[in-house]
């Protein structure tokens, strides 16, 4: 399959009349799959109403079909078309954070969306992206767009068009290159079908921000294990993983360096994921700074690109420092745990 690529400047006025957007939207209307930028990561979009189109997402990604997809919309009218009702707390969160990196779980309206989108559940995950290219594409297509991250299943999510091209060239119909994304980790997913809002996947909107709007917010306990039936994307299976095995080391830097030293003595080429503050503290084959520990938003923005850089370096294994779980740190540690298949080692006290 030939993959078309269109370069679009997100700062241009009247993106809706852009010929590249129009061609990409036409592909979506023809039930083809198109990758596009959002403010979080690149998404792999298809007509959410079509079994044929959604199946092409699963085939392109190699994604398990029991893993539900997020539906992207550009207006409240589109939301009302696909959900059964809008709870008060959901409305409050929409008013506060849409468009933006927040996905909300609603009860779905029967007979509208492809069952392949919801993986047979009676709920649907919906968000309104805060990116001019994404919004213009959805409006131009006139369809709700199902869109997981635009990468091969299990690999680090793409934050540039190059990442998408490396993973999916020849597997999808088109790719809109709108530059680098901003947030760097996927949207926060919250379930608003119960009495208390529950975080199913931490992301760009933090627990603390949510609580400022709706009061008490719970975190789904299965986030720690990845087990159970996934109610949301990102709750099951290995995700975000680089080629080399990744280990999370929770301890002081001297203990981590000794662990690295031992592995290198075994003949392994070792990579280290740290931050700008600690790069000089480690001796290893590859040491990469992933943002600044004093500003975890920079870590989130750089995380997937850093993991992909390790793939290019040819290391045999990667060790990573751990991060506090306040604010966006909760999302960072969620992604790292999944990337490491929960290989977490703690220094003995």
C-alpha positions in Angstrom: 0.0 0.0 0.0 1.3 3.5 -0.8 1.2 5.8 2.1 0.5 9.5 1.1 2.2 12.1 3.3 0.9 15.7 3.6 2.8 18.5 5.4 0.5 21.0 7.1 1.4 24.1 9.1 -0.9 24.1 12.1 -0.5 27.8 12.4 -2.1 28.5 9.0 -5.5 30.2 9.1 -8.5 28.4 7.5 -7.1 24.9 7.8 -10.6 23.6 6.8 -10.0 24.8 3.2 -6.5 23.3 3.1 -6.3 20.9 0.2 -4.1 18.5 2.2 -6.8 18.3 4.9 -9.5 17.8 2.3 -7.7 14.9 0.7 -7.0 13.3 4.1 -10.7 13.7 5.0 -11.7 12.2 1.7 -9.6 9.1 2.6 -11.4 8.9 6.0 -14.8 9.1 4.2 -13.7 6.2 2.0 -13.0 4.1 5.1 -9.3 4.4 4.8 -6.9 5.0 7.7 -5.0 8.3 8.2 -2.5 9.3 10.9 -2.7 12.9 12.2 -1.2 15.0 15.0 -3.0 15.8 18.2 -1.7 17.8 21.2 -0.7 14.5 22.9 0.6 12.0 20.4 -0.1 11.2 16.7 -3.4 9.4 16.3 -4.3 6.7 13.7 -7.8 7.7 12.6 -10.7 5.9 10.8 -14.4 6.3 10.5 -15.8 5.2 13.9 -19.1 4.1 12.4 -17.6 1.6 10.0 -16.5 -2.0 10.9 -14.4 -2.0 7.7 -12.5 1.1 8.6 -11.9 0.3 12.3 -10.7 -3.2 11.4 -8.0 -1.5 9.3 -6.7 0.3 12.4 -6.3 -3.1 14.2 -4.6 -4.6 11.2 -2.2 -1.7 10.8 -1.2 -1.6 14.4 -1.3 -5.3 15.1 -3.6 -4.4 18.0 -5.7 -6.9 20.0 -9.4 -6.4 19.2 -10.5 -6.5 22.9 -8.7 -3.2 23.4 -11.2 -0.3 23.0 -10.5 2.8 21.0 -11.0 6.5 21.7 -13.5 8.4 19.5 -12.3 11.9 18.5 -14.9 14.6 17.9 -14.9 18.3 17.0 -18.2 19.5 18.4 -20.8 18.8 21.1 -23.3 17.9 18.3 -21.1 14.9 17.4 -21.0 13.9 21.1 -24.8 13.9 21.4 -24.9 11.7 18.3 -22.9 8.9 19.9 -23.6 8.9 23.6 -26.7 8.0 25.5 -26.5 10.8 28.1 -24.1 13.4 29.5 -23.7 13.2 33.3 -23.3 16.4 35.2 -19.7 15.6 36.2 -18.8 14.9 32.6 -20.3 18.2 31.5 -18.2 20.0 34.2 -15.1 18.3 33.0 -15.9 19.1 29.3 -16.4 22.7 30.2 -13.1 22.8 32.0 -10.8 20.8 29.8 -12.3 20.4 26.2 -10.7 20.7 23.8 -7.8 19.1 25.5 -6.0 15.9 26.6 -9.0 14.5 28.5 -11.0 11.4 27.4 -14.3 10.8 29.1 -16.1 7.4 29.3 -19.9 7.7 28.5 -22.6 5.1 28.0 -22.9 4.7 24.3 -25.9 5.2 22.1 -26.7 1.9 20.5 -26.5 1.3 16.7 -24.3 4.3 15.9 -20.7 3.3 16.4 -18.9 0.2 15.1 -18.8 -2.5 17.8 -15.1 -2.8 17.0 -14.6 0.6 18.5 -16.0 -0.3 21.9 -14.8 -3.9 22.0 -18.3 -5.0 22.9 -18.7 -2.7 25.9 -21.8 -0.6 26.6 -19.5 2.4 27.0 -17.5 4.6 24.7 -14.4 6.7 25.3 -14.6 10.2 23.7 -12.3 13.2 23.5 -12.0 16.5 21.7 -8.4 17.1 20.8 -6.8 20.5 21.3 -5.0 20.7 17.9 -6.0 22.7 14.9 -5.1 20.0 12.4 -7.0 17.3 14.2 -10.1 19.5 14.7 -10.1 20.6 11.1 -9.7 17.1 9.8 -12.6 15.8 11.9 -14.8 18.7 10.8 -13.9 18.2 7.2 -14.6 14.5 7.3 -17.9 15.0 9.0 -17.4 11.9 11.0 -16.5 10.8 14.6 -13.0 9.4 14.2 -11.7 6.4 16.1 -8.0 6.9 16.8 -5.5 5.1 19.0 -1.8 6.2 18.9 -0.3 5.8 15.4 2.4 3.2 16.2 2.8 -0.5 15.9 1.1 -2.1 19.0 3.3 -2.2 22.0 5.9 0.2 20.7 6.5 3.7 22.1 3.8 6.1 21.0 4.7 8.6 18.2 5.3 12.3 18.9 6.6 13.2 15.4 5.5 12.2 11.9 8.9 10.5 11.5 7.9 8.1 14.3 4.7 7.3 12.5 6.4 6.8 9.1 9.0 4.5 10.6 6.2 2.3 12.1 3.4 2.4 9.6 4.7 3.4 6.1 3.0 1.0 3.6 0.4 -0.1 6.2 -1.9 3.0 6.1 -3.4 5.3 3.5 -2.0 8.6 4.7 -0.1 10.6 7.2 -0.5 14.3 8.0 2.8 15.8 9.2 1.8 18.7 11.5 5.1 18.9 13.4 5.9 17.7 16.9 3.2 17.1 19.5 3.1 19.0 22.8 2.1 17.0 25.8 3.9 13.9 24.8 1.8 11.4 26.7 -1.7 10.3 25.9 -4.8 11.9 27.3 -6.1 11.2 30.7 -9.0 8.8 30.6 -11.8 9.2 33.2 -15.0 7.1 33.8 -18.0 9.3 34.4 -20.6 6.5 34.4 -20.5 6.1 38.2 -21.1 8.3 41.1 -17.4 9.2 41.5 -15.1 10.1 38.7 -12.4 7.4 38.2 -9.1 7.7 36.4 -8.6 4.7 34.1 -5.5 6.1 32.5 -3.4 9.0 33.8 -2.3 11.5 31.3 -2.0 15.2 30.4 -4.7 16.3 32.8 -3.7 15.5 36.4 -5.7 14.0 39.2 -5.2 17.3 41.1 -6.6 19.3 38.2 -9.7 17.0 38.0 -10.4 17.3 41.7 -10.5 21.1 41.4 -13.5 20.7 39.2 -15.5 17.7 40.5 -14.1 17.1 43.9 -13.1 13.5 44.9 -11.5 11.5 42.1 -10.5 7.9 42.4 -7.7 6.0 40.6 -8.6 2.6 39.1 -6.6 0.0 41.2 -6.0 -2.2 38.1 -3.5 0.5 36.9 -0.9 -1.2 39.1 -1.3 -4.6 37.5 -2.7 -4.1 34.0 -5.0 -7.1 34.6 -8.7 -7.4 34.0 -11.1 -6.4 31.1 -9.9 -3.1 29.7 -12.6 -0.4 30.0 -10.2 2.1 28.4 -7.3 2.1 26.0 -3.9 1.5 27.7 -5.2 -0.6 30.5 -4.1 -4.0 29.2 -1.1 -5.6 27.4 2.5 -4.4 27.2 2.6 -0.8 25.9 5.1 1.9 25.0 8.0 -0.7 25.0 11.4 -0.1 23.4 13.2 -3.0 21.7 15.5 -3.7 24.6 14.1 -4.8 28.0 13.6 -1.9 30.4 14.1 -2.0 34.2 12.9 0.7 36.7 15.4 1.1 39.5 14.1 2.8 42.7 17.1 3.8 44.7 20.0 6.2 45.1 22.3 6.9 42.1 25.2 5.0 43.6 23.1 1.8 43.9 21.8 2.3 40.3 25.4 2.8 39.0 26.5 -0.4 40.7 23.7 -2.3 39.1 24.7 -0.9 35.7 28.4 -1.8 36.4 27.4 -5.4 37.2 25.4 -5.7 34.0 28.2 -4.2 31.8 30.6 -6.7 33.4 28.3 -9.4 32.1 29.0 -8.1 28.6 25.7 -6.2 28.1 25.5 -2.9 26.5 23.5 -0.8 29.0 21.5 2.4 28.4 20.3 4.8 31.1 17.2 7.0 31.1 17.7 9.9 33.5 17.2 13.6 33.5 19.4 16.6 32.7 20.2 17.0 36.4 21.7 13.5 36.7 23.3 12.8 33.3 26.9 13.3 34.6 26.3 10.9 37.5 26.2 7.7 35.4 28.8 5.7 33.5 27.1 3.5 30.9 27.2 2.8 27.1 24.3 5.2 26.4 23.0 7.8 28.8 20.0 9.9 27.7 18.5 12.9 29.4 14.7 12.8 29.3 13.7 16.3 30.3 14.2 17.9 33.7 13.3 16.3 37.0 12.3 19.7 38.4 9.8 20.1 35.6 8.1 16.7 35.0 6.1 18.1 32.0 9.4 18.1 30.1 9.9 14.5 31.0 6.5 13.6 29.7 7.1 15.5 26.5 10.4 13.7 25.8 9.6 10.2 27.1 8.6 8.4 23.9 11.2 10.0 21.8 13.8 9.0 24.3 12.6 5.4 24.3 12.8 5.3 20.5 16.3 6.8 20.6 17.4 3.8 22.7 16.1 1.6 19.9 18.5 3.3 17.5 21.4 2.9 19.9 21.5 -0.9 19.9 21.6 -1.3 23.7 20.9 -4.7 25.2 19.0 -3.3 28.1 17.8 0.0 29.6 17.6 1.1 33.2 15.5 4.1 34.2 15.2 6.2 37.3 11.8 6.5 38.8 9.7 9.6 39.3 7.3 11.0 41.9 3.7 10.2 41.1 2.2 13.7 41.8 0.8 15.6 38.9 1.9 14.4 35.5 4.4 12.1 37.3 1.5 9.6 37.7 1.2 9.4 33.9 5.0 9.1 33.4 5.3 6.2 35.9 2.2 4.5 34.4 3.9 4.5 30.9 7.3 3.5 32.3 5.8 0.5 34.2 4.0 -0.7 31.1 7.1 -0.2 29.0 9.1 -2.2 31.5 6.4 -4.9 31.8 6.4 -4.0 35.5 10.1 -4.9 36.1 10.6 -2.6 39.1 13.5 -3.1 41.5 13.8 -1.3 44.8 17.0 -0.7 46.8 17.0 -2.5 50.1 17.0 -0.2 53.1 
